[in-house]
Amino acid sequence: MSAPVLNHLLILEEGQRVDDGAGGADLTWVERGRLWAEMRPGTGRERAAQELALSRVAWIITTRAAPPDSPARPRAHQRLREGSRIFHILAVAEADTRARWLRIHAEEEVVA
């Protein structure tokens, strides 16, 4: 594997439930770190949702590796943000046999 071109600065966020004071909870996103990454689009699909068309695009995001127990390592159910764009992390695995890079499978949802 050749070295990826890390030209996107992404913010790693984790969801936390916060009591809403009415017996429920709100989900807020807390920054866990920033990482440089290479992003490659995958396939997309569209679906309807409450009078809106939602497009979902799969992304393969490559970044520097972090040990499995490191809080800097992205995990499924976290998300990456680039400005107003949100990428929901579906899975994370080592991208090479020497464990220098991580491959993140993510999905971006866009209102069309």
C-alpha positions as CSV (number, residue, x, y, z in Angstrom):
1,M,0.0,0.0,0.0
2,S,1.4,3.4,-0.9
3,A,1.2,6.2,1.6
4,P,-2.2,8.0,1.5
5,V,-2.5,11.7,0.8
6,L,-3.7,13.1,4.1
7,N,-5.3,16.4,2.9
8,H,-8.6,16.5,4.9
9,L,-8.6,17.7,8.5
10,L,-11.5,15.9,10.3
11,I,-12.9,16.3,13.8
12,L,-13.5,13.0,15.6
13,E,-16.7,13.3,17.7
14,E,-18.4,10.9,20.2
15,G,-22.1,11.0,21.1
16,Q,-23.1,11.5,24.7
17,R,-26.6,11.4,26.2
18,V,-27.5,14.4,28.3
19,D,-30.6,14.5,30.6
20,D,-33.2,16.8,29.0
21,G,-34.9,17.6,32.3
22,A,-38.2,16.0,31.1
23,G,-37.4,12.4,31.7
24,G,-35.6,11.9,28.4
25,A,-32.2,12.5,27.0
26,D,-30.7,14.5,24.2
27,L,-27.7,13.3,22.2
28,T,-24.8,15.8,22.0
29,W,-21.6,15.4,20.2
30,V,-18.2,16.0,22.0
31,E,-14.9,16.5,20.2
32,R,-12.4,13.7,20.9
33,G,-9.6,14.8,18.6
34,R,-8.6,15.9,15.1
35,L,-7.0,13.8,12.4
36,W,-5.7,14.3,8.9
37,A,-7.1,11.8,6.4
38,E,-7.5,10.8,2.8
39,M,-11.1,10.4,1.7
40,R,-12.3,8.3,-1.2
41,P,-16.0,8.2,-2.2
42,G,-17.8,4.9,-2.6
43,T,-21.2,4.1,-3.9
44,G,-24.3,6.2,-3.1
45,R,-28.0,5.6,-2.8
46,E,-31.1,7.6,-2.3
47,R,-34.2,7.2,-0.2
48,A,-37.3,9.2,0.7
49,A,-37.8,10.4,4.3
50,Q,-40.8,12.5,5.4
51,E,-41.1,14.5,2.1
52,L,-37.3,14.8,1.7
53,A,-34.9,12.9,-0.5
54,L,-31.9,11.7,1.5
55,S,-28.7,10.7,-0.3
56,R,-26.3,8.4,1.4
57,V,-22.7,8.2,0.2
58,A,-20.2,5.6,1.4
59,W,-16.7,6.8,2.1
60,I,-13.4,5.1,2.7
61,I,-11.3,7.3,4.9
62,T,-7.7,6.5,5.6
63,T,-5.7,8.0,8.5
64,R,-2.7,7.2,10.7
65,A,-3.1,4.2,12.9
66,A,-3.6,4.3,16.7
67,P,-3.5,1.4,19.1
68,P,-6.8,-0.3,19.7
69,D,-7.1,1.0,23.3
70,S,-6.2,4.6,22.4
71,P,-8.9,7.2,22.8
72,A,-7.5,8.7,19.6
73,R,-8.6,5.7,17.6
74,P,-11.9,6.1,15.7
75,R,-14.6,3.6,16.5
76,A,-18.0,2.6,15.1
77,H,-20.8,4.8,16.2
78,Q,-18.6,7.8,16.5
79,R,-18.5,10.4,13.7
80,L,-16.1,12.6,11.7
81,R,-16.9,16.1,10.8
82,E,-15.5,18.4,8.2
83,G,-17.2,21.8,8.5
84,S,-21.0,21.1,8.1
85,R,-20.4,17.6,6.6
86,I,-20.9,14.6,8.9
87,F,-19.5,11.2,8.3
88,H,-21.0,8.4,10.5
89,I,-18.4,5.7,11.2
90,L,-19.6,2.2,10.5
91,A,-16.4,0.2,10.9
92,V,-12.6,0.6,11.4
93,A,-9.8,-1.8,10.5
94,E,-6.1,-1.7,9.9
95,A,-5.4,-0.8,6.2
96,D,-2.0,-2.5,5.9
97,T,-0.1,-5.5,7.3
98,R,2.3,-3.2,9.3
99,A,-0.7,-1.4,11.1
100,R,0.5,2.0,10.0
101,W,-2.8,3.1,8.6
102,L,-6.5,2.7,9.6
103,R,-9.3,2.3,7.0
104,I,-12.5,3.8,8.2
105,H,-15.8,2.9,6.5
106,A,-18.2,5.8,6.9
107,E,-21.4,7.1,5.5
108,E,-22.4,10.7,4.7
109,E,-26.1,11.6,4.6
110,V,-27.1,14.6,2.5
111,V,-30.6,16.1,2.1
112,A,-31.2,16.4,-1.6
